[in-house]
Amino acid sequence: MIQNLGRLAAPRSILLPTEHYAAKWDTHIHYMPAVLTEMGKKFARLPEGEDKQQRLLELCQAFHGYLTKYMAMVVQGHLPFRAGEVNPDTRLLLQCFIPGRPVNKVSLGQACRTLHLAFKGMDTGEVYDSLMFCLIKAIGRYDPDYHNKVQRVAKTIDKEFHAKRCINIEELSETIDDPQYAVDDCTRFLRLLSKHGFLAPVTEGTKQVLAYRRTTEWPPPGSFFQSGSVGVSYFVTKWFRYFLVDWIKGRMGEIEAKEDILQLDHRVVSDFLLPDNRGEFQRDPAVPHAFGDFTSARTGRSIAADMTLTKMPIDVSALTLDWVNQTSDGLFGDLSRGDRHLLFCIFSREMDWADIAITFNVPIRDIKRRYLDILDGLRQKVMARPRRAA
């Protein structure tokens, strides 16, 4: 075990487990946008079956490098840069997590370092699978004939609704009477025409759109429908970002990353700003500190950090290699050095399960079971001890 301690100095690995289905996919293969669009068209126009599944697999492999970039952001908390600037696609994703604040390298870096909260306890394979879930949803939404369907909707409005002031969405769907023009589909088509100023939404009481009416810009010119199919590289990355943001916000709503519930800052403590012009490691003073109080400069609201653990009879000192080798605390002192080493790998080095399993030379399942057994033992000890007077 001691021989493997040198591994702890390395950053967290983003390699997939050897048994993972994508472990042998090449991250360095890149496709031209036109090629990706043709692949997407063939996939979308195929009926359900093995051929369609094979086309889907090829598209997933084509976006493997793209998913690997996001996996690195989650696992390592590092922003991807291009020519010294944050990747535009990455910026669009992260700015969804910093509403009401300036979007710059510092704030984007802070948002990037919180992504891991939505993937707690996951190894690289599980993180990748979650990203793949969002990617498959985005690919499945691609429709190369979208512009033709919008044109059919516009022609139906001219022909069947010319005497009506408003276009009811459900009535439009029933008039076309085609499975590809369900209410949800017609809503999307009408929303696009509204976005370009040809229609205006009609609401009653609430913000829910009940119908649409023509504007003075109606009808759309023929050139509006001649743009052709939207590119797969643009469409899939945009919808992947939407689905991923929804997924992350849903996961973060289940853990301590909820609004107004903050953790103590776990980054390196220093009394100065580290000279990183990318803002990756600059100290953020706007976090609750050891005194447990914090007032937001933007809202004026006071937020207290949860200090319950500091009043418990447990050792909350830094997890270092010295702590692994020896501690006199009654809670952790009874653990074996191997158990403390495991806690050190998880909470101090933030290693993933695959790296920890290699370090201990055991299967991932065994190391996870050992970790759960340690937590159960610690929980029983803490619950059995009386709280220290405040």
C-alpha positions in Angstrom: 0.0 0.0 0.0 2.8 2.4 0.9 4.4 1.9 -2.5 1.3 3.3 -4.2 1.2 6.5 -2.2 3.1 8.2 -5.0 0.0 7.9 -7.2 -1.8 10.4 -5.0 0.2 13.3 -6.2 -1.3 13.0 -9.8 -4.5 14.7 -10.8 -7.7 12.7 -11.0 -7.7 10.5 -14.0 -10.4 10.8 -16.7 -9.7 7.4 -18.2 -12.7 5.2 -18.5 -12.7 1.8 -16.8 -11.2 -0.9 -19.1 -14.5 -2.8 -19.2 -16.5 0.3 -20.2 -18.0 0.2 -23.7 -16.4 3.5 -24.7 -12.9 2.7 -23.2 -11.4 1.9 -26.6 -13.1 4.7 -28.6 -10.6 7.1 -30.2 -10.9 10.7 -28.8 -8.7 12.1 -31.6 -11.1 11.3 -34.5 -12.8 14.4 -35.8 -15.6 14.7 -38.4 -16.3 17.7 -40.7 -19.7 19.3 -40.0 -21.0 18.3 -43.4 -20.1 14.6 -42.7 -21.8 14.7 -39.3 -25.0 16.2 -40.9 -25.2 13.4 -43.5 -24.7 10.9 -40.7 -27.6 12.5 -38.8 -29.9 12.6 -41.8 -29.4 8.9 -42.4 -30.1 8.1 -38.8 -33.2 10.2 -38.5 -34.8 8.9 -41.7 -34.3 5.2 -40.9 -37.2 3.2 -39.4 -36.7 1.7 -35.9 -34.4 -1.4 -36.1 -30.9 -2.6 -36.0 -29.7 -0.3 -38.8 -31.0 2.7 -36.9 -29.3 1.6 -33.8 -26.0 1.1 -35.7 -26.2 4.6 -37.0 -26.9 5.9 -33.5 -23.8 4.1 -32.3 -21.7 5.7 -35.0 -23.0 9.2 -34.0 -22.2 8.5 -30.4 -18.7 7.5 -31.3 -18.3 10.7 -33.4 -19.1 12.8 -30.3 -16.9 10.7 -28.0 -14.2 13.4 -27.8 -16.9 16.0 -27.1 -18.2 14.0 -24.1 -14.7 13.5 -22.9 -14.2 17.2 -22.6 -17.2 17.6 -20.3 -16.2 14.5 -18.3 -12.8 16.3 -17.6 -14.7 19.4 -16.5 -16.7 17.3 -14.0 -13.9 15.1 -12.7 -11.0 17.6 -12.6 -12.9 20.9 -12.4 -10.8 22.5 -15.1 -12.0 24.9 -17.8 -11.2 24.0 -21.4 -9.5 26.9 -23.2 -9.0 27.7 -26.9 -6.5 30.4 -27.8 -6.5 31.7 -24.3 -10.3 32.0 -24.1 -13.0 29.8 -22.6 -14.6 27.5 -25.2 -17.8 29.2 -26.4 -19.8 26.0 -25.9 -18.5 25.6 -22.4 -19.3 29.3 -21.6 -22.9 28.8 -22.7 -23.3 25.8 -20.4 -21.6 27.3 -17.3 -23.3 30.7 -17.5 -26.6 28.9 -16.7 -25.2 28.3 -13.2 -24.2 31.9 -12.5 -27.4 33.9 -13.0 -27.1 37.6 -12.0 -23.3 37.6 -11.9 -20.7 38.8 -14.4 -19.7 36.1 -16.8 -15.9 36.0 -16.8 -13.1 33.5 -16.4 -13.3 33.7 -12.6 -17.0 33.1 -12.3 -16.9 30.4 -15.0 -14.1 28.6 -13.2 -16.1 28.7 -9.9 -19.1 27.2 -11.7 -17.0 24.5 -13.3 -15.7 23.5 -9.9 -19.2 22.9 -8.6 -20.3 20.5 -11.4 -18.9 17.5 -9.5 -21.7 18.0 -6.9 -24.2 16.6 -9.4 -22.0 13.5 -9.9 -21.2 12.6 -6.3 -20.0 9.0 -5.8 -19.7 8.3 -9.5 -16.6 7.0 -11.2 -15.6 8.1 -14.7 -17.7 5.4 -16.3 -20.8 6.5 -14.5 -20.1 10.2 -15.3 -19.7 9.3 -19.0 -22.9 7.3 -19.0 -24.8 10.3 -17.6 -23.4 12.5 -20.3 -24.2 9.9 -23.0 -27.8 9.8 -21.8 -28.1 13.5 -22.6 -26.3 13.1 -25.9 -28.7 10.3 -27.1 -31.7 12.4 -26.2 -30.2 15.3 -28.2 -29.5 13.1 -31.2 -33.0 11.6 -31.1 -34.5 15.0 -31.3 -32.7 15.8 -34.6 -35.1 16.2 -37.6 -33.5 16.9 -41.0 -36.9 17.7 -42.5 -37.9 20.3 -39.9 -37.9 23.2 -42.4 -40.3 21.3 -44.7 -42.7 20.6 -41.8 -42.7 24.3 -40.8 -43.5 25.1 -44.4 -46.4 22.7 -44.4 -47.7 24.4 -41.2 -47.5 27.8 -42.8 -49.4 26.6 -45.9 -52.1 25.0 -43.7 -52.5 28.3 -41.9 -53.0 30.1 -45.2 -55.4 27.6 -46.5 -57.5 26.5 -43.5 -57.2 29.4 -41.1 -57.3 32.4 -43.5 -60.7 33.4 -42.1 -59.8 33.0 -38.5 -58.1 35.6 -36.3 -56.2 33.1 -34.1 -54.6 29.8 -34.8 -55.4 27.3 -32.1 -52.6 24.8 -31.6 -54.8 21.7 -31.0 -57.1 22.6 -33.9 -54.1 23.0 -36.2 -52.8 19.5 -35.2 -56.3 18.0 -35.9 -56.5 19.8 -39.3 -53.2 18.4 -40.5 -54.0 14.9 -39.0 -50.5 13.5 -39.2 -48.6 11.7 -36.4 -45.6 13.9 -37.1 -47.8 17.0 -36.3 -48.9 16.2 -32.8 -49.8 19.2 -30.5 -46.2 19.3 -29.1 -44.8 19.3 -32.6 -47.1 22.0 -33.8 -46.2 24.1 -30.8 -42.5 23.9 -31.8 -43.3 24.9 -35.4 -45.4 27.8 -34.4 -42.9 28.9 -31.8 -40.2 29.1 -34.6 -42.5 31.2 -36.8 -43.2 33.5 -33.8 -39.5 33.8 -33.0 -38.9 35.2 -36.5 -41.8 37.7 -36.1 -44.4 36.1 -38.4 -46.7 35.1 -35.6 -47.4 36.4 -32.1 -48.5 34.3 -29.1 -51.9 34.7 -27.5 -52.1 34.3 -23.7 -55.0 34.5 -21.2 -54.3 35.3 -17.6 -51.2 33.1 -17.4 -48.0 33.0 -19.5 -49.2 29.8 -21.1 -49.6 30.2 -24.8 -53.0 29.1 -26.0 -52.9 30.2 -29.6 -51.0 32.4 -32.1 -52.1 35.2 -34.3 -50.6 36.6 -37.6 -48.5 39.7 -37.5 -47.9 42.3 -40.3 -44.9 40.2 -41.3 -47.1 37.3 -42.4 -46.7 35.3 -44.7 -43.1 34.1 -44.5 -41.2 34.6 -47.7 -40.2 31.5 -49.7 -36.6 32.1 -48.9 -37.3 31.4 -45.2 -37.9 27.7 -46.0 -34.9 27.3 -48.3 -32.2 27.2 -45.6 -32.1 23.4 -45.6 -31.4 21.0 -42.8 -29.8 22.4 -39.7 -26.3 21.1 -39.0 -25.9 18.1 -36.7 -22.9 19.6 -34.9 -24.8 22.8 -34.1 -28.1 21.1 -33.2 -26.8 18.2 -31.1 -24.4 20.3 -29.1 -27.1 22.9 -28.4 -29.7 20.3 -27.2 -27.1 18.3 -25.4 -26.4 21.5 -23.4 -30.1 22.0 -22.6 -30.6 18.4 -21.4 -27.3 18.4 -19.4 -28.3 21.7 -17.6 -31.7 20.2 -16.7 -30.1 17.0 -15.5 -27.5 18.8 -13.4 -30.0 21.1 -11.8 -32.2 18.2 -11.0 -29.4 16.3 -9.3 -28.2 19.4 -7.5 -31.7 19.9 -6.1 -31.3 16.6 -4.3 -28.0 17.4 -2.4 -26.4 20.1 -0.3 -25.9 22.3 -3.3 -29.4 23.7 -2.9 -29.8 27.4 -2.8 -29.0 29.0 0.5 -27.2 25.8 1.7 -23.5 26.3 1.3 -20.4 24.3 2.2 -17.2 25.6 3.7 -14.7 26.3 1.0 -12.6 23.2 0.4 -9.9 24.8 -1.9 -6.4 25.7 -0.9 -6.3 28.4 1.8 -4.1 31.3 1.1 -3.9 35.0 2.0 -3.3 36.2 -1.5 -4.6 35.8 -5.0 -2.7 33.3 -7.0 -1.4 34.9 -10.2 -3.4 32.8 -12.7 -4.6 35.1 -15.5 -7.2 32.4 -16.4 -8.9 32.8 -13.0 -8.7 29.0 -12.5 -7.2 29.1 -9.0 -8.0 32.6 -7.7 -9.2 32.7 -4.1 -13.0 33.3 -3.7 -13.6 35.3 -0.5 -17.4 35.1 -1.0 -17.9 31.8 0.9 -18.8 31.0 4.5 -15.6 30.8 6.6 -14.8 29.0 9.9 -17.0 31.4 11.9 -20.0 30.2 9.9 -21.4 33.6 8.9 -21.6 35.2 5.4 -23.7 38.1 4.0 -24.3 38.3 0.3 -23.2 41.6 -1.2 -25.7 41.3 -3.9 -28.9 40.5 -1.9 -27.9 41.5 1.7 -29.1 38.2 3.0 -27.2 36.4 5.7 -26.3 32.8 5.2 -24.8 30.5 7.8 -22.7 27.5 7.1 -23.7 24.3 8.8 -21.3 24.0 11.7 -22.9 21.0 13.3 -19.9 18.8 12.8 -17.6 21.2 14.6 -19.5 20.6 17.8 -19.3 16.9 17.5 -16.6 14.9 19.3 -14.8 13.9 16.1 -11.5 14.7 14.5 -11.9 17.3 11.8 -8.3 18.0 11.2 -6.8 18.0 7.7 -6.6 14.5 6.0 -2.9 14.2 5.3 -0.4 11.3 4.9 0.7 11.9 8.5 -3.0 11.5 9.5 -3.1 8.3 7.5 -0.1 6.9 9.3 -1.0 7.9 12.8 -3.8 9.7 14.7 -4.8 9.5 18.4 -8.4 10.6 17.9 -10.9 8.2 19.4 -13.1 8.2 16.3 -10.5 7.6 13.5 -7.8 6.2 15.7 -9.5 2.8 15.8 -9.5 2.5 12.1 -6.7 0.6 10.4 -4.2 2.6 8.4 -5.7 1.1 5.3 -9.1 2.4 6.1 -7.7 5.9 6.8 -5.8 5.7 3.5 -9.1 5.0 1.7 -10.8 8.0 3.3 -7.7 10.1 2.4 -8.0 9.0 -1.3 -11.7 9.8 -1.4 -12.0 13.1 0.5 -8.5 14.6 0.3 -7.3 13.5 -3.1 -10.8 13.2 -4.6 -9.6 10.2 -6.7 -12.2 8.2 -8.7 -13.2 4.7 -7.8 -11.2 3.2 -10.7 -7.9 4.8 -9.5 -8.6 3.8 -5.8 -9.3 0.2 -6.8 -5.9 0.1 -8.6 -4.2 1.7 -5.6 -5.6 -1.0 -3.3 -5.3 -3.7 -5.9 -9.0 -4.9 -5.5 -12.1 -4.7 -7.7 -14.2 -1.5 -7.6 -17.1 -3.3 -6.1 -15.0 -4.5 -3.1 -13.5 -1.0 -2.5 -17.0 0.6 -2.5 -18.2 -2.0 -0.1 -15.3 -1.4 2.2 -16.0 2.4 2.1 -19.6 1.9 3.1 -18.6 -0.4 5.9 -16.3 2.3 7.3 -19.0 4.9 7.1 -21.4 2.6 8.9 -18.9 2.1 11.7 -18.2 5.9 12.0 -21.9 6.7 12.0 -22.5 4.3 14.9 -19.7 5.8 16.9 -20.8 9.4 16.4 -24.4 8.6 17.3 -23.3 6.8 20.5 -21.3 9.8 21.7 -22.8 12.8 23.6 -22.5 16.2 21.9 -19.9 18.6 23.3 -21.3 21.7 24.9 -21.3 24.7 22.6 
